[in-house]
Amino acid sequence: MPVTVGAHHLTLFTHDMDRFIRFYEEIFDAETKFDLSEPGPGGGTLRHSLIDVGGGFALHPFQMPEPTGYEDGSMQMGKRGHIDHLALKVHDEECLQEVRRRLVKAGASDGTITDFGAVRLVSFKDPDGMEGEVARWTNSKRVLGFEERKRELWPD
């Protein structure tokens, strides 16, 4: 049995901390635990926050005094950098559908649900362009491959 009990937080960079916090609070009902401004390395003001997205997991975004070059995400798999994407877990289909609706309303997703059998998910793009998913486990023991997966389009 692992000595760890899951993930604690993911650190990333953003151009606009206010926009970043607002997105995760509005879409996911996340709670900002802290939002600090302090002297940055080499001068200027560094801002960082800890945003609780549930289940003991948090996002730890940094807005540096000068751009790092790593603030922008990518939707192209394999070209996203060291961390490819973030997946947030929901407990049931009702919650998945509610978050799906919020994401579509915010213009962050086309609302397509991808069904891999054992996992159902909806993809989104956060304000900085980072690929994200909201996923839930199903009762199925079978995992469908990329060729077998099913797609449920957002109703127009």
Backbone as CSV, one residue per row, in Angstrom:
resi,resn,N_x,N_y,N_z,CA_x,CA_y,CA_z,C_x,C_y,C_z
1,MET,0.840,-1.181,0.000,0.000,0.000,0.000,0.887,1.246,0.000
2,PRO,0.584,2.236,-0.866,1.417,3.433,-0.930,1.401,4.213,0.384
3,VAL,2.503,4.878,0.650,2.589,5.720,1.834,1.836,7.040,1.599
4,THR,1.630,7.421,0.347,0.890,8.636,0.034,-0.605,8.345,-0.037
5,VAL,-1.412,9.395,0.080,-2.867,9.222,0.078,-3.540,10.016,-1.039
6,GLY,-2.806,10.389,-2.070,-3.381,11.134,-3.187,-2.606,12.401,-3.444
7,ALA,-3.126,13.186,-4.377,-2.462,14.433,-4.757,-2.895,15.566,-3.836
8,HIS,-1.989,16.485,-3.554,-2.274,17.631,-2.697,-2.562,18.880,-3.525
9,HIS,-1.632,19.226,-4.436,-1.849,20.403,-5.273,-1.033,20.316,-6.557
10,LEU,-1.414,21.156,-7.512,-0.703,21.299,-8.775,-0.316,22.763,-8.911
11,THR,0.961,23.033,-9.121,1.449,24.397,-9.277,1.583,24.720,-10.751
12,LEU,1.110,25.900,-11.128,1.181,26.346,-12.513,1.280,27.866,-12.546
13,PHE,1.476,28.425,-13.722,1.633,29.867,-13.886,0.443,30.440,-14.644
14,THR,0.122,31.702,-14.355,-0.977,32.389,-15.018,-0.585,33.830,-15.330
15,HIS,-1.215,34.402,-16.360,-1.047,35.822,-16.687,-1.938,36.694,-15.817
16,ASP,-3.086,36.139,-15.384,-4.127,36.944,-14.745,-4.753,36.158,-13.593
17,MET,-4.272,36.405,-12.397,-4.713,35.655,-11.222,-6.203,35.845,-10.950
18,ASP,-6.702,37.065,-11.079,-8.123,37.312,-10.807,-9.009,36.482,-11.736
19,ARG,-8.676,36.459,-13.025,-9.441,35.689,-14.010,-9.373,34.202,-13.689
20,PHE,-8.188,33.717,-13.337,-7.968,32.311,-13.016,-8.828,31.893,-11.818
21,ILE,-8.760,32.668,-10.739,-9.539,32.365,-9.530,-11.030,32.387,-9.835
22,ARG,-11.475,33.411,-10.537,-12.903,33.550,-10.862,-13.413,32.329,-11.641
23,PHE,-12.644,31.863,-12.631,-13.040,30.704,-13.436,-13.267,29.480,-12.554
24,TYR,-12.298,29.116,-11.722,-12.413,27.912,-10.908,-13.465,28.059,-9.805
25,GLU,-13.642,29.266,-9.259,-14.703,29.464,-8.269,-16.083,29.372,-8.910
26,GLU,-16.267,29.986,-10.070,-17.584,30.002,-10.714,-17.974,28.659,-11.317
27,ILE,-17.054,27.975,-11.959,-17.373,26.714,-12.628,-17.427,25.545,-11.640
28,PHE,-16.466,25.471,-10.743,-16.309,24.300,-9.881,-16.665,24.538,-8.419
29,ASP,-17.184,25.731,-8.084,-17.478,26.081,-6.689,-16.237,25.929,-5.812
30,ALA,-15.062,26.164,-6.400,-13.805,26.060,-5.663,-13.726,27.161,-4.610
31,GLU,-12.882,26.937,-3.624,-12.701,27.909,-2.544,-11.241,28.349,-2.504
32,THR,-11.019,29.651,-2.622,-9.667,30.186,-2.535,-9.276,30.249,-1.063
33,LYS,-8.279,29.446,-0.695,-7.840,29.359,0.699,-6.915,30.509,1.063
34,PHE,-6.064,30.918,0.117,-5.257,32.112,0.334,-4.910,32.737,-0.998
35,ASP,-4.610,34.026,-0.957,-4.209,34.798,-2.130,-3.195,35.816,-1.626
36,LEU,-1.917,35.554,-1.878,-0.839,36.358,-1.315,-0.060,37.105,-2.382
37,SER,0.360,38.292,-2.036,1.313,39.055,-2.845,2.531,39.273,-1.970
38,GLU,3.699,39.004,-2.526,4.936,39.150,-1.757,6.083,39.440,-2.706
39,PRO,7.236,39.852,-2.171,8.370,40.144,-3.047,8.757,38.924,-3.881
40,GLY,8.970,39.159,-5.158,9.344,38.080,-6.056,10.837,37.908,-6.152
41,PRO,11.274,36.769,-6.686,12.714,36.566,-6.874,13.236,37.576,-7.894
42,GLY,14.240,38.317,-7.535,14.805,39.311,-8.450,14.035,40.619,-8.479
43,GLY,13.090,40.813,-7.550,12.330,42.057,-7.491,10.920,41.911,-8.008
44,GLY,10.174,42.982,-7.882,8.778,42.951,-8.310,7.912,42.200,-7.311
45,THR,6.647,42.075,-7.633,5.695,41.414,-6.746,5.231,40.094,-7.346
46,LEU,5.357,39.066,-6.560,4.909,37.722,-6.903,3.547,37.521,-6.241
47,ARG,2.583,36.996,-6.979,1.270,36.699,-6.403,0.996,35.210,-6.576
48,HIS,0.538,34.577,-5.520,0.156,33.170,-5.633,-1.011,32.877,-4.705
49,SER,-1.776,31.849,-5.074,-2.947,31.495,-4.284,-3.062,29.977,-4.203
50,LEU,-3.901,29.522,-3.312,-4.204,28.101,-3.194,-5.716,27.971,-3.317
51,ILE,-6.145,27.252,-4.341,-7.562,27.130,-4.663,-7.980,25.681,-4.457
52,ASP,-8.826,25.459,-3.447,-9.312,24.121,-3.106,-10.373,23.723,-4.126
53,VAL,-10.092,22.681,-4.930,-11.043,22.203,-5.932,-11.744,20.919,-5.481
54,GLY,-11.595,20.567,-4.211,-12.317,19.434,-3.643,-11.476,18.192,-3.452
55,GLY,-11.926,17.341,-2.554,-11.263,16.066,-2.318,-9.861,16.185,-1.771
56,GLY,-9.535,17.321,-1.164,-8.189,17.527,-0.642,-7.177,17.955,-1.689
57,PHE,-7.643,18.299,-2.893,-6.737,18.686,-3.982,-6.884,20.173,-4.274
58,ALA,-5.775,20.838,-4.543,-5.789,22.274,-4.790,-4.927,22.641,-5.992
59,LEU,-5.271,23.766,-6.593,-4.435,24.389,-7.610,-3.645,25.490,-6.918
60,HIS,-2.372,25.627,-7.287,-1.493,26.634,-6.687,-0.910,27.499,-7.810
61,PRO,-1.726,28.423,-8.352,-1.243,29.260,-9.443,-0.323,30.378,-8.958
62,PHE,0.655,30.720,-9.808,1.582,31.817,-9.560,1.460,32.831,-10.689
63,GLN,1.434,34.093,-10.326,1.557,35.182,-11.289,2.865,35.880,-10.941
64,MET,3.867,35.692,-11.796,5.212,36.189,-11.534,5.322,37.670,-11.905
65,PRO,6.336,38.371,-11.337,6.524,39.783,-11.686,6.777,39.989,-13.188
66,GLU,7.464,39.065,-13.791,7.733,39.078,-15.234,7.264,37.744,-15.806
67,PRO,6.714,37.727,-17.019,6.266,36.456,-17.602,7.389,35.418,-17.649
68,THR,7.033,34.179,-17.395,8.000,33.080,-17.417,8.072,32.402,-18.773
69,GLY,7.035,32.612,-19.596,6.950,31.891,-20.867,6.167,30.596,-20.740
70,TYR,5.718,30.276,-19.521,4.972,29.039,-19.274,3.531,29.308,-18.837
71,GLU,3.050,30.518,-19.056,1.702,30.875,-18.624,0.614,30.330,-19.537
72,ASP,0.909,30.150,-20.797,-0.111,29.727,-21.759,-0.147,28.218,-21.902
73,GLY,-1.359,27.682,-21.869,-1.546,26.259,-22.069,-1.680,25.935,-23.544
74,SER,-1.872,24.662,-23.839,-2.059,24.194,-25.204,-3.099,23.092,-25.201
75,MET,-3.899,23.038,-26.240,-4.888,21.973,-26.370,-4.331,20.806,-27.190
76,GLN,-3.087,20.907,-27.672,-2.507,19.872,-28.518,-1.783,18.825,-27.667
77,MET,-2.361,17.623,-27.612,-1.778,16.546,-26.817,-0.349,16.260,-27.262
78,GLY,0.525,16.077,-26.283,1.934,15.816,-26.574,2.754,17.084,-26.742
79,LYS,2.101,18.239,-26.780,2.794,19.521,-26.946,2.471,20.456,-25.788
80,ARG,2.068,19.888,-24.662,1.612,20.702,-23.536,2.677,20.913,-22.476
81,GLY,3.834,20.338,-22.638,4.867,20.492,-21.633,4.925,19.285,-20.717
82,HIS,5.609,19.456,-19.613,5.850,18.363,-18.681,4.548,17.783,-18.131
83,ILE,3.596,18.632,-17.782,2.282,18.173,-17.330,1.322,18.344,-18.491
84,ASP,0.684,17.263,-18.915,-0.172,17.300,-20.096,-1.536,17.911,-19.819
85,HIS,-2.215,17.485,-18.761,-3.522,18.054,-18.446,-3.915,17.755,-17.006
86,LEU,-4.947,18.439,-16.572,-5.501,18.298,-15.242,-6.853,17.613,-15.365
87,ALA,-7.147,16.631,-14.526,-8.462,16.005,-14.503,-9.024,16.105,-13.091
88,LEU,-10.210,16.690,-12.989,-10.900,16.818,-11.713,-11.992,15.762,-11.643
89,LYS,-12.172,15.151,-10.475,-13.113,14.047,-10.310,-14.425,14.544,-9.719
90,VAL,-15.539,14.037,-10.268,-16.856,14.245,-9.667,-17.412,12.878,-9.281
91,HIS,-18.366,12.869,-8.346,-18.857,11.604,-7.798,-19.941,10.926,-8.608
92,ASP,-20.735,11.699,-9.357,-21.868,11.065,-10.026,-22.219,11.778,-11.331
93,GLU,-23.132,11.181,-12.069,-23.533,11.712,-13.374,-24.224,13.065,-13.243
94,GLU,-25.004,13.249,-12.211,-25.693,14.530,-12.007,-24.693,15.671,-11.884
95,CYS,-23.648,15.462,-11.131,-22.611,16.482,-10.961,-21.847,16.699,-12.270
96,LEU,-21.554,15.612,-12.987,-20.880,15.737,-14.280,-21.711,16.601,-15.228
97,GLN,-23.006,16.371,-15.260,-23.889,17.134,-16.149,-23.970,18.606,-15.735
98,GLU,-23.963,18.887,-14.444,-24.012,20.277,-13.968,-22.735,21.023,-14.329
99,VAL,-21.587,20.387,-14.110,-20.321,21.036,-14.466,-20.228,21.200,-15.977
100,ARG,-20.681,20.226,-16.720,-20.732,20.303,-18.192,-21.530,21.535,-18.627
101,ARG,-22.708,21.733,-18.028,-23.550,22.884,-18.348,-22.825,24.197,-18.044
102,ARG,-22.164,24.270,-16.896,-21.426,25.481,-16.513,-20.281,25.764,-17.484
103,LEU,-19.560,24.713,-17.876,-18.438,24.878,-18.802,-18.916,25.396,-20.158
104,VAL,-20.003,24.836,-20.665,-20.552,25.284,-21.952,-20.997,26.730,-21.841
105,LYS,-21.694,27.062,-20.769,-22.169,28.442,-20.559,-21.007,29.429,-20.524
106,ALA,-19.888,29.023,-19.929,-18.705,29.881,-19.825,-17.885,29.919,-21.117
107,GLY,-18.254,29.093,-22.110,-17.490,29.035,-23.353,-16.180,28.282,-23.217
108,ALA,-16.057,27.468,-22.163,-14.822,26.741,-21.898,-14.844,25.316,-22.447
109,SER,-15.996,24.872,-22.996,-16.121,23.512,-23.520,-17.237,23.470,-24.553
110,ASP,-17.116,22.526,-25.494,-18.224,22.313,-26.439,-19.258,21.361,-25.850
111,GLY,-18.981,20.834,-24.643,-19.931,19.992,-23.938,-19.922,18.533,-24.310
112,THR,-19.042,18.125,-25.199,-18.989,16.717,-25.599,-18.514,15.859,-24.434
113,ILE,-19.271,14.809,-24.153,-18.841,13.835,-23.149,-18.187,12.676,-23.892
114,THR,-17.012,12.290,-23.443,-16.325,11.127,-23.980,-16.500,9.993,-22.981
115,ASP,-17.000,8.875,-23.479,-17.291,7.715,-22.641,-16.274,6.632,-22.961
116,PHE,-15.398,6.352,-21.997,-14.394,5.301,-22.132,-14.819,4.037,-21.386
117,GLY,-16.124,3.872,-21.149,-16.614,2.707,-20.416,-16.497,2.912,-18.925
118,ALA,-15.332,2.661,-18.377,-15.107,2.800,-16.944,-15.009,4.258,-16.496
119,VAL,-14.797,5.160,-17.440,-14.656,6.590,-17.141,-15.439,7.404,-18.166
120,ARG,-16.188,8.381,-17.675,-16.881,9.349,-18.536,-16.299,10.721,-18.209
121,LEU,-16.048,11.535,-19.249,-15.428,12.829,-18.995,-15.876,13.881,-19.997
122,VAL,-15.745,15.128,-19.579,-15.940,16.275,-20.455,-14.663,17.109,-20.376
123,SER,-14.156,17.507,-21.533,-12.930,18.300,-21.597,-13.253,19.781,-21.547
124,PHE,-12.305,20.562,-21.055,-12.464,22.013,-21.033,-11.114,22.689,-21.230
125,LYS,-11.165,23.975,-21.491,-9.967,24.805,-21.590,-10.112,25.899,-20.553
126,ASP,-9.129,26.022,-19.659,-9.224,27.048,-18.632,-8.817,28.408,-19.218
127,PRO,-8.900,29.486,-18.441,-8.643,30.822,-18.996,-7.252,31.018,-19.599
128,ASP,-6.281,30.212,-19.174,-4.933,30.319,-19.725,-4.681,29.316,-20.840
129,GLY,-5.716,28.566,-21.233,-5.576,27.622,-22.330,-5.140,26.230,-21.910
130,MET,-5.094,25.960,-20.603,-4.691,24.630,-20.142,-5.823,23.635,-20.384
131,GLU,-5.492,22.489,-20.917,-6.441,21.395,-21.113,-6.830,20.831,-19.754
132,GLY,-8.111,20.653,-19.568,-8.617,20.046,-18.347,-9.732,19.075,-18.677
133,GLU,-10.012,18.206,-17.735,-11.118,17.265,-17.870,-11.844,17.198,-16.534
134,VAL,-13.132,16.916,-16.609,-13.919,16.595,-15.436,-14.369,15.161,-15.676
135,ALA,-14.025,14.266,-14.751,-14.232,12.838,-14.986,-14.950,12.186,-13.816
136,ARG,-15.651,11.097,-14.146,-16.264,10.282,-13.098,-16.096,8.811,-13.448
137,TRP,-15.882,8.003,-12.424,-15.831,6.558,-12.592,-17.249,6.044,-12.778
138,THR,-17.406,5.030,-13.607,-18.698,4.363,-13.775,-18.613,2.996,-13.105
139,ASN,-19.664,2.228,-13.201,-19.654,0.868,-12.640,-19.085,-0.158,-13.608
140,SER,-18.763,0.259,-14.824,-18.227,-0.659,-15.822,-16.799,-1.067,-15.477
141,LYS,-16.489,-2.299,-15.688,-15.122,-2.793,-15.484,-14.309,-2.680,-16.773
142,ARG,-14.995,-2.455,-17.886,-14.344,-2.419,-19.193,-13.900,-1.004,-19.542
143,VAL,-12.659,-0.873,-19.959,-12.130,0.405,-20.431,-12.084,0.351,-21.950
144,LEU,-12.724,1.304,-22.582,-12.735,1.375,-24.047,-11.507,2.131,-24.528
145,GLY,-10.888,1.652,-25.597,-9.747,2.341,-26.185,-10.187,3.567,-26.971
146,PHE,-9.226,4.315,-27.490,-9.532,5.530,-28.243,-10.428,5.243,-29.444
147,GLU,-10.206,4.109,-30.093,-11.020,3.763,-31.266,-12.444,3.358,-30.888
148,GLU,-12.634,2.824,-29.685,-13.943,2.331,-29.240,-14.768,3.371,-28.477
149,ARG,-14.133,4.402,-27.999,-14.824,5.372,-27.142,-16.081,5.921,-27.815
150,LYS,-17.000,6.327,-26.991,-18.254,6.905,-27.481,-18.271,8.383,-27.154
151,ARG,-18.951,9.149,-28.004,-19.046,10.593,-27.775,-20.502,11.005,-27.707
152,GLU,-20.802,11.813,-26.718,-22.142,12.378,-26.559,-22.035,13.879,-26.766
153,LEU,-22.566,14.359,-27.878,-22.497,15.778,-28.197,-23.459,16.585,-27.335
154,TRP,-23.120,17.837,-27.127,-23.982,18.756,-26.397,-25.219,19.016,-27.229
155,PRO,-26.405,18.885,-26.645,-27.626,19.138,-27.429,-27.739,20.618,-27.789
156,ASP,-28.061,20.901,-29.035,-28.174,22.308,-29.469,-29.508,22.903,-29.135
